[in-house]
Amino acid sequence: MKEGIHPDYHEITIVMTDGTSYQTRSTYGKPGDTLRLEIDPKSHPAWTGGQHRLVDAGGQLARFNKRFQGFGIKR
């Protein structure tokens, strides 16, 4: 490996949305930093089967739904 071109690889703590945490190695931040997740496999609809809803940040989802509300398959 070439010296001086790779980022520092160290241990950090990951905190999930339900408060559980685990240690992993990453290039994020500094050694010992904590990364708090807003969306993870325990809360994202893709993994939960749609039981949870994503928060509409800035009304983007509402604008999308309004723009494409009549769009669909015509029978």
mmCIF file of the C-alpha atoms, coordinates in Angstrom:
data_MODEL
# 
_entry.id   MODEL 
# 
loop_
_atom_site.group_PDB 
_atom_site.id 
_atom_site.type_symbol 
_atom_site.label_atom_id 
_atom_site.label_alt_id 
_atom_site.label_comp_id 
_atom_site.label_asym_id 
_atom_site.label_entity_id 
_atom_site.label_seq_id 
_atom_site.pdbx_PDB_ins_code 
_atom_site.Cartn_x 
_atom_site.Cartn_y 
_atom_site.Cartn_z 
_atom_site.occupancy 
_atom_site.B_iso_or_equiv 
_atom_site.pdbx_formal_charge 
_atom_site.auth_seq_id 
_atom_site.auth_comp_id 
_atom_site.auth_asym_id 
_atom_site.auth_atom_id 
_atom_site.pdbx_PDB_model_num 
ATOM 1  C CA . MET A 1 1  ? 0.000   0.000  0.000   1.00 0.00 ? 1  MET A CA 1 
ATOM 2  C CA . LYS A 1 2  ? 1.344   3.440  -0.903  1.00 0.00 ? 2  LYS A CA 1 
ATOM 3  C CA . GLU A 1 3  ? 2.148   5.587  2.147   1.00 0.00 ? 3  GLU A CA 1 
ATOM 4  C CA . GLY A 1 4  ? 0.349   8.873  2.846   1.00 0.00 ? 4  GLY A CA 1 
ATOM 5  C CA . ILE A 1 5  ? -2.559  8.591  0.380   1.00 0.00 ? 5  ILE A CA 1 
ATOM 6  C CA . HIS A 1 6  ? -5.071  6.540  2.359   1.00 0.00 ? 6  HIS A CA 1 
ATOM 7  C CA . PRO A 1 7  ? -7.496  7.973  4.959   1.00 0.00 ? 7  PRO A CA 1 
ATOM 8  C CA . ASP A 1 8  ? -7.127  7.007  8.618   1.00 0.00 ? 8  ASP A CA 1 
ATOM 9  C CA . TYR A 1 9  ? -9.053  3.804  9.389   1.00 0.00 ? 9  TYR A CA 1 
ATOM 10 C CA . HIS A 1 10 ? -10.161 3.636  13.038  1.00 0.00 ? 10 HIS A CA 1 
ATOM 11 C CA . GLU A 1 11 ? -12.919 2.438  15.407  1.00 0.00 ? 11 GLU A CA 1 
ATOM 12 C CA . ILE A 1 12 ? -16.177 4.403  15.794  1.00 0.00 ? 12 ILE A CA 1 
ATOM 13 C CA . THR A 1 13 ? -19.530 3.725  17.457  1.00 0.00 ? 13 THR A CA 1 
ATOM 14 C CA . ILE A 1 14 ? -22.710 3.413  15.360  1.00 0.00 ? 14 ILE A CA 1 
ATOM 15 C CA . VAL A 1 15 ? -26.004 4.240  17.149  1.00 0.00 ? 15 VAL A CA 1 
ATOM 16 C CA . MET A 1 16 ? -29.165 2.872  15.519  1.00 0.00 ? 16 MET A CA 1 
ATOM 17 C CA . THR A 1 17 ? -32.574 4.621  15.601  1.00 0.00 ? 17 THR A CA 1 
ATOM 18 C CA . ASP A 1 18 ? -33.764 2.419  18.491  1.00 0.00 ? 18 ASP A CA 1 
ATOM 19 C CA . GLY A 1 19 ? -30.728 3.322  20.618  1.00 0.00 ? 19 GLY A CA 1 
ATOM 20 C CA . THR A 1 20 ? -28.722 0.130  20.175  1.00 0.00 ? 20 THR A CA 1 
ATOM 21 C CA . SER A 1 21 ? -25.080 0.622  19.280  1.00 0.00 ? 21 SER A CA 1 
ATOM 22 C CA . TYR A 1 22 ? -22.094 -1.311 18.017  1.00 0.00 ? 22 TYR A CA 1 
ATOM 23 C CA . GLN A 1 23 ? -18.422 -0.728 17.264  1.00 0.00 ? 23 GLN A CA 1 
ATOM 24 C CA . THR A 1 24 ? -17.037 -0.842 13.743  1.00 0.00 ? 24 THR A CA 1 
ATOM 25 C CA . ARG A 1 25 ? -14.043 0.416  11.802  1.00 0.00 ? 25 ARG A CA 1 
ATOM 26 C CA . SER A 1 26 ? -14.467 3.351  9.435   1.00 0.00 ? 26 SER A CA 1 
ATOM 27 C CA . THR A 1 27 ? -12.834 6.421  7.909   1.00 0.00 ? 27 THR A CA 1 
ATOM 28 C CA . TYR A 1 28 ? -15.651 8.596  9.367   1.00 0.00 ? 28 TYR A CA 1 
ATOM 29 C CA . GLY A 1 29 ? -14.577 11.334 11.810  1.00 0.00 ? 29 GLY A CA 1 
ATOM 30 C CA . LYS A 1 30 ? -11.911 10.735 14.433  1.00 0.00 ? 30 LYS A CA 1 
ATOM 31 C CA . PRO A 1 31 ? -11.159 7.654  16.524  1.00 0.00 ? 31 PRO A CA 1 
ATOM 32 C CA . GLY A 1 32 ? -13.907 7.185  19.143  1.00 0.00 ? 32 GLY A CA 1 
ATOM 33 C CA . ASP A 1 33 ? -16.515 9.349  17.326  1.00 0.00 ? 33 ASP A CA 1 
ATOM 34 C CA . THR A 1 34 ? -20.205 8.380  17.317  1.00 0.00 ? 34 THR A CA 1 
ATOM 35 C CA . LEU A 1 35 ? -22.321 8.154  14.152  1.00 0.00 ? 35 LEU A CA 1 
ATOM 36 C CA . ARG A 1 36 ? -26.075 8.425  14.882  1.00 0.00 ? 36 ARG A CA 1 
ATOM 37 C CA . LEU A 1 37 ? -28.287 7.025  12.120  1.00 0.00 ? 37 LEU A CA 1 
ATOM 38 C CA . GLU A 1 38 ? -31.608 8.634  11.153  1.00 0.00 ? 38 GLU A CA 1 
ATOM 39 C CA . ILE A 1 39 ? -32.655 5.718  8.929   1.00 0.00 ? 39 ILE A CA 1 
ATOM 40 C CA . ASP A 1 40 ? -31.434 2.152  9.342   1.00 0.00 ? 40 ASP A CA 1 
ATOM 41 C CA . PRO A 1 41 ? -32.645 -1.362 8.474   1.00 0.00 ? 41 PRO A CA 1 
ATOM 42 C CA . LYS A 1 42 ? -34.815 -1.377 11.614  1.00 0.00 ? 42 LYS A CA 1 
ATOM 43 C CA . SER A 1 43 ? -36.792 1.723  10.559  1.00 0.00 ? 43 SER A CA 1 
ATOM 44 C CA . HIS A 1 44 ? -36.644 1.925  6.741   1.00 0.00 ? 44 HIS A CA 1 
ATOM 45 C CA . PRO A 1 45 ? -39.797 0.767  4.886   1.00 0.00 ? 45 PRO A CA 1 
ATOM 46 C CA . ALA A 1 46 ? -37.719 -1.207 2.377   1.00 0.00 ? 46 ALA A CA 1 
ATOM 47 C CA . TRP A 1 47 ? -36.696 -3.612 5.157   1.00 0.00 ? 47 TRP A CA 1 
ATOM 48 C CA . THR A 1 48 ? -39.737 -3.352 7.448   1.00 0.00 ? 48 THR A CA 1 
ATOM 49 C CA . GLY A 1 49 ? -42.397 -4.001 4.817   1.00 0.00 ? 49 GLY A CA 1 
ATOM 50 C CA . GLY A 1 50 ? -43.803 -0.470 4.966   1.00 0.00 ? 50 GLY A CA 1 
ATOM 51 C CA . GLN A 1 51 ? -44.747 -0.499 8.649   1.00 0.00 ? 51 GLN A CA 1 
ATOM 52 C CA . HIS A 1 52 ? -42.894 2.758  9.322   1.00 0.00 ? 52 HIS A CA 1 
ATOM 53 C CA . ARG A 1 53 ? -43.289 6.015  7.408   1.00 0.00 ? 53 ARG A CA 1 
ATOM 54 C CA . LEU A 1 54 ? -40.419 8.240  6.339   1.00 0.00 ? 54 LEU A CA 1 
ATOM 55 C CA . VAL A 1 55 ? -40.511 11.851 7.524   1.00 0.00 ? 55 VAL A CA 1 
ATOM 56 C CA . ASP A 1 56 ? -41.264 14.262 4.668   1.00 0.00 ? 56 ASP A CA 1 
ATOM 57 C CA . ALA A 1 57 ? -38.281 16.623 4.750   1.00 0.00 ? 57 ALA A CA 1 
ATOM 58 C CA . GLY A 1 58 ? -39.113 20.001 3.241   1.00 0.00 ? 58 GLY A CA 1 
ATOM 59 C CA . GLY A 1 59 ? -42.392 18.891 1.671   1.00 0.00 ? 59 GLY A CA 1 
ATOM 60 C CA . GLN A 1 60 ? -40.655 17.068 -1.177  1.00 0.00 ? 60 GLN A CA 1 
ATOM 61 C CA . LEU A 1 61 ? -42.829 13.990 -0.835  1.00 0.00 ? 61 LEU A CA 1 
ATOM 62 C CA . ALA A 1 62 ? -46.011 16.094 -0.769  1.00 0.00 ? 62 ALA A CA 1 
ATOM 63 C CA . ARG A 1 63 ? -44.936 18.002 -3.917  1.00 0.00 ? 63 ARG A CA 1 
ATOM 64 C CA . PHE A 1 64 ? -44.108 14.723 -5.670  1.00 0.00 ? 64 PHE A CA 1 
ATOM 65 C CA . ASN A 1 65 ? -47.481 13.186 -4.770  1.00 0.00 ? 65 ASN A CA 1 
ATOM 66 C CA . LYS A 1 66 ? -49.359 16.317 -5.889  1.00 0.00 ? 66 LYS A CA 1 
ATOM 67 C CA . ARG A 1 67 ? -47.470 16.483 -9.179  1.00 0.00 ? 67 ARG A CA 1 
ATOM 68 C CA . PHE A 1 68 ? -48.050 12.841 -10.082 1.00 0.00 ? 68 PHE A CA 1 
ATOM 69 C CA . GLN A 1 69 ? -51.422 12.123 -8.411  1.00 0.00 ? 69 GLN A CA 1 
ATOM 70 C CA . GLY A 1 70 ? -53.239 11.489 -11.722 1.00 0.00 ? 70 GLY A CA 1 
ATOM 71 C CA . PHE A 1 71 ? -50.406 9.460  -13.226 1.00 0.00 ? 71 PHE A CA 1 
ATOM 72 C CA . GLY A 1 72 ? -51.197 5.784  -13.474 1.00 0.00 ? 72 GLY A CA 1 
ATOM 73 C CA . ILE A 1 73 ? -52.088 2.900  -15.730 1.00 0.00 ? 73 ILE A CA 1 
ATOM 74 C CA . LYS A 1 74 ? -55.220 3.587  -17.776 1.00 0.00 ? 74 LYS A CA 1 
ATOM 75 C CA . ARG A 1 75 ? -57.455 0.575  -18.250 1.00 0.00 ? 75 ARG A CA 1 
# 
